[in-house]
């Protein structure tokens, strides 16, 4: 099972359950707008950017350039409020 370590020390698994509880598939509004009428879910899935959200710290690991490149890390602010 593939996994990586978040900055907070939590191990994030990249395989396992489907749907995956920590994986997000991100698609820009512009890219989504290119699809009109019937939408093919598999096609949208392939075009989406892969992101993992740490359930412990809310760090976001986004693979903007695909899985062959390191992800960009986005950290939550100190003043984060949960709604």
N, C-alpha and C positions, 0 to 999 in steps of 0.2 A: 504494500500500500504506500503510495507516494505521499509525502508530507513535507512541510517546511516550518521553521520556527519563527513565530512573530516576535517583534521587539519586546513584547511583554513576557515572553517565555512560553506562551501557549503554542502547542503543536497544531498546525492547521493541516488536516488531511485533504488531499486534492482528488482522492478517489473514494469510493465507498457507496454510500446511500445515493439513490436516485429517486426523487430530486435531492440534490446535495444541499444540506442546510446552510453552508457557508459560501456557496458559489452564487455569483450573480452574473447575468449576461446583460451587458449594457449596450444599448443601441441609441445613437443620437436621433434627435427629432428629425433632422434633415434626412438621414439615411432611412428612417422609418417612413418618411413622406414619399420616398421613391416607390413605395409599394402601394398600389391602388387596387381597389376591388378585393378579390380574394387574396388572402395572405397565406403563404406557405410557411408554417411554423419551422420546419427544418431549414429553409433558406434563411429565415431571420436568425435562427440559432447560429448558423455558420458565419453570418456577417457580424454577429455581436462580439464585443470586446469582453474578454473573460476577467472577472474580478472576484476576489475573495475578501470577505469581511470577517475579522477576528471577533468571535462572540464574547471574548473576555475584555478586550480593550477598544473595540470599534475601529482599529486600524484597517485601512483599505489597501489592498495589494492589487494593482491594476496592470494587466498585461496589454498595454497600448499597442505594442508592436508584435504581439503574438507570443506563444509559449517558448519560442526559440530565443527570446531576449529576456533579460531580467525585468521584473515588474517595477512600477513606480509605487512608492509608498506614500500614503496620505495619512497623517495623524490627526486624531480629534483634538480640538482645542481644550485648554484647561477649564474653560468656562462652559463646557458642553452641558446642555440641559436636555433631559429626556422628556418627550411629550407623550 
